[in-house]
Amino acid sequence: MPERLTHVNSVFVPDADDVPQEHALLVVDMKDYSQIPEAKMAPTRADLDDILSTVFAQCGISDAATLDSAVKDRGDGAIFVLPARHAARLVDPLLGHLRHALERREQTRLASSPTIRLRASVHVGPLEPPAHRGDAANDACRLVDSDAARRAMAAAVDHGLYLAAAVSDTVFGRTVRAGRTKTLEPHHFQRATARVEGKAGFEETCWLFVPGLVPAVISPYLTADDGPTPPSGTDGAADQADVKDARSGEGATTPPVRQKGRASGKARLVQVGRDYITGPEQS
């Protein structure tokens, strides 16, 4: 069998046919960023960067700051590429810390400062160095832009929350189902199918998590063609008693009210690796 590594000056160079090393990805995207007055866009983004830096530190992820070339700016968010060993930490405790950080900012922000609400996705897969290009980055962006993630965000907004996350099936299996998350278990997540308008070839199982909501509250926001909701007692289900209190551990004082978003009529073009995401700007 031919050698797959080429020896050059005592350094092994991977062969072109080798599968690249796997990396974990966290994508965050601010809701309604395009509606923020231009003068407040930079300060709001700076607030988000500070929040993320603090949350990474809280999770013991110190090597995120060393991957400057792997942080790709999306304007209204960012894509973070980290060593694959951090995949479980990006789900738990990061999503919980991120929820509390967003809530603290909301409680202390000036009235003139915009609220920050985030969609997030967590994925893992091979990426080609040094630019970290590959399908894994494309799919992580599609997860955060998916209809499922947007509907989870609608559930969060209706219940006064600031974060909705879509975890890929691969990450879910390796972390939550495998028992590598300290506080989160399969029943905390709602199973869904991620689809993106204009990306007919993309249809992936994902697991929605809105910190503060039980899955039974998220489920009605999903369309019937997202697949059957697992029955009670299986992944993605919640006890009916939990439905009475939509906010986990908190009392809901008013019934949820659906909010309809308005299309801005603008278009966006985001390059991620070799793939382009185009379409109406949605937040």
C-alpha positions in Angstrom: 0.0 0.0 0.0 1.5 3.4 -0.9 2.5 5.7 1.9 -0.1 8.4 2.5 2.3 10.8 4.1 5.2 12.5 2.3 8.4 13.2 4.3 9.7 16.7 3.6 12.5 18.1 5.8 11.6 15.9 8.7 7.9 17.0 8.5 5.1 14.7 7.4 2.9 16.4 4.8 -0.6 14.9 4.5 -1.5 13.4 1.2 -4.2 15.2 -0.8 -6.5 12.1 -0.4 -6.3 12.2 3.4 -9.4 13.3 5.3 -8.6 16.5 7.1 -8.6 16.7 10.9 -11.9 17.3 12.6 -12.8 20.5 14.3 -15.8 21.7 16.4 -17.7 24.7 15.1 -19.8 27.3 16.9 -21.8 29.7 14.8 -23.7 32.6 16.3 -26.0 35.0 14.5 -27.8 38.1 15.9 -31.5 38.4 15.4 -32.6 41.7 13.8 -29.0 43.0 13.5 -29.9 44.7 10.1 -32.5 46.7 11.9 -30.0 48.3 14.4 -29.2 51.9 13.6 -25.8 52.0 11.8 -24.2 54.0 14.6 -25.0 51.3 17.1 -23.9 48.3 15.1 -20.3 48.3 16.1 -20.9 48.8 19.8 -23.5 46.1 19.8 -21.1 43.7 18.0 -18.4 44.6 20.5 -20.7 43.7 23.3 -21.3 40.3 21.7 -17.6 39.7 21.3 -17.0 40.5 24.9 -19.8 38.1 26.0 -18.4 35.3 23.8 -14.9 35.8 25.2 -16.2 35.7 28.7 -18.2 32.6 28.0 -15.3 30.7 26.4 -13.2 31.5 29.5 -16.0 30.2 31.8 -16.1 26.9 29.8 -12.3 26.4 30.1 -11.8 27.0 26.3 -8.6 29.0 26.3 -7.5 28.0 22.8 -10.3 29.8 21.0 -8.4 33.1 21.2 -5.4 31.5 19.4 -7.4 30.5 16.3 -7.7 34.1 14.9 -7.5 32.8 11.3 -10.4 30.4 12.0 -12.8 33.0 13.2 -14.7 34.2 10.2 -16.7 37.4 10.6 -20.4 37.2 9.5 -21.1 40.8 10.3 -24.1 39.9 12.5 -22.3 37.0 14.1 -19.2 34.8 13.8 -18.0 31.2 13.1 -15.6 29.8 15.7 -13.5 26.8 14.8 -12.1 24.9 17.8 -10.4 21.6 18.4 -12.9 18.8 18.2 -12.3 17.9 21.8 -14.4 21.0 22.8 -17.6 19.7 21.1 -19.3 18.8 24.4 -18.3 22.0 26.1 -19.8 24.0 23.2 -23.2 22.4 24.2 -22.8 22.2 27.9 -21.9 24.4 29.7 -21.4 27.0 27.0 -25.1 27.4 25.9 -26.2 27.8 29.6 -23.5 30.4 30.3 -24.4 32.2 27.0 -28.0 32.4 28.1 -27.2 34.0 31.4 -24.7 36.4 29.9 -27.3 37.6 27.4 -29.9 38.0 30.3 -27.4 40.0 32.4 -26.7 42.3 29.5 -30.4 42.8 29.0 -30.9 43.7 32.6 -28.1 46.2 32.7 -28.1 47.7 29.2 -28.9 51.3 28.5 -32.4 51.9 27.0 -30.7 53.2 23.9 -28.7 50.0 23.4 -30.3 47.3 21.3 -31.2 43.9 22.7 -29.1 41.0 21.7 -30.9 37.8 20.7 -28.9 35.0 19.2 -29.3 31.9 17.1 -26.5 29.4 17.5 -25.4 26.1 16.0 -22.9 23.5 17.1 -21.4 21.1 14.6 -18.2 19.0 14.1 -16.4 17.8 11.0 -13.2 17.8 8.9 -11.8 21.2 7.8 -9.0 21.8 5.4 -6.1 23.8 6.9 -5.0 26.5 7.1 -8.2 28.3 6.0 -10.5 25.8 7.7 -12.6 25.3 4.6 -15.0 22.4 4.1 -18.6 21.2 4.2 -18.6 21.2 8.0 -18.4 25.0 8.0 -21.1 25.3 5.3 -23.4 22.9 7.2 -22.9 24.7 10.5 -24.0 28.0 8.8 -27.0 26.3 7.3 -28.0 24.9 10.7 -28.0 28.4 12.2 -29.9 29.8 9.2 -32.4 26.9 9.0 -36.1 27.2 9.4 -35.9 25.0 12.5 -33.5 27.3 14.2 -35.6 30.4 13.3 -38.7 28.8 14.7 -36.9 27.9 17.9 -35.9 31.6 18.1 -39.5 32.6 17.7 -40.4 30.4 20.7 -37.6 32.0 22.7 -38.8 35.5 21.8 -42.4 34.7 22.6 -41.3 33.6 26.1 -38.9 36.5 26.8 -35.7 34.5 26.2 -32.6 35.5 24.2 -31.0 32.3 22.8 -32.0 29.4 20.6 -29.5 26.7 19.5 -29.5 24.0 16.8 -27.1 21.1 17.6 -26.2 18.8 14.7 -27.1 15.1 15.0 -23.4 14.2 14.9 -22.6 16.5 17.9 -25.7 15.4 19.7 -24.7 11.7 19.4 -21.1 12.3 20.5 -21.9 14.6 23.4 -25.4 14.5 24.8 -26.4 11.0 24.0 -23.0 9.7 24.9 -23.3 11.3 28.3 -20.5 13.8 28.0 -22.7 16.8 29.0 -22.8 17.5 32.7 -26.3 19.0 33.0 -28.1 18.4 29.7 -29.7 15.1 28.7 -31.6 14.0 25.6 -35.0 15.0 27.0 -33.9 18.6 27.1 -33.8 18.8 23.3 -36.4 18.9 20.6 -35.7 16.8 17.5 -36.3 18.6 14.2 -35.3 18.6 10.6 -33.1 21.5 9.4 -33.8 22.9 6.0 -32.8 26.2 4.3 -34.7 27.9 1.6 -32.7 27.7 -1.7 -30.6 24.8 -0.5 -32.6 21.9 -1.8 -29.9 19.4 -1.1 -29.6 20.3 2.6 -31.9 18.4 5.0 -30.4 17.3 8.2 -31.6 16.1 11.6 -30.8 18.6 14.4 -31.7 19.0 18.0 -33.1 22.3 19.2 -32.4 23.7 22.6 -33.8 26.9 24.0 -32.3 27.4 27.5 -35.3 28.1 29.7 -37.9 26.2 27.6 -38.9 22.6 27.7 -39.2 20.8 24.3 -42.9 20.5 24.4 -43.2 24.3 24.2 -40.9 24.4 21.2 -42.6 21.6 19.3 -45.8 23.5 18.3 -43.6 26.1 16.5 -42.3 23.4 14.1 -44.3 22.4 11.0 -45.8 19.0 10.6 -43.4 18.0 7.9 -40.4 18.3 10.2 -41.1 14.7 11.2 -42.9 13.1 14.0 -42.2 14.4 17.5 -40.9 11.5 19.6 -43.5 10.1 22.0 -43.3 10.8 25.8 -40.3 9.1 27.4 -38.0 9.3 24.4 -35.5 11.9 23.1 -37.1 15.3 22.6 -40.2 14.7 24.7 -41.2 16.4 27.9 -43.7 15.5 30.6 -47.0 17.2 30.3 -46.6 18.7 33.7 -43.7 20.7 32.4 -45.9 22.3 29.7 -47.7 24.2 32.4 -44.5 26.1 33.2 -43.0 27.0 29.8 -40.0 28.7 31.4 -38.0 25.9 33.1 -37.8 26.7 36.7 -39.7 30.0 36.3 -43.4 30.9 36.2 -44.8 32.3 33.0 -47.2 35.2 33.9 -48.6 35.8 30.4 -49.5 33.5 27.5 -47.1 33.5 24.6 -47.9 35.9 21.7 -46.6 35.0 18.3 -44.6 37.9 16.7 -44.5 38.2 12.9 -41.3 39.4 11.3 -41.1 41.6 8.3 -38.9 41.0 5.4 -36.4 43.8 4.8 -36.3 43.3 1.1 -32.5 43.3 1.2 -30.3 40.5 0.1 -27.1 39.1 1.5 -24.2 37.1 0.2 -22.1 35.3 2.8 -19.0 33.2 1.7 -18.1 30.3 3.9 -15.3 28.2 2.5 -16.1 27.6 -1.1 -19.9 27.9 -0.6 -22.0 30.9 -0.9 -25.3 31.5 1.0 -27.6 33.8 -0.8 -31.2 34.9 -0.3 -33.4 37.4 1.5 -31.9 38.9 4.6 -33.6 37.3 7.6 -33.0 37.8 11.2 
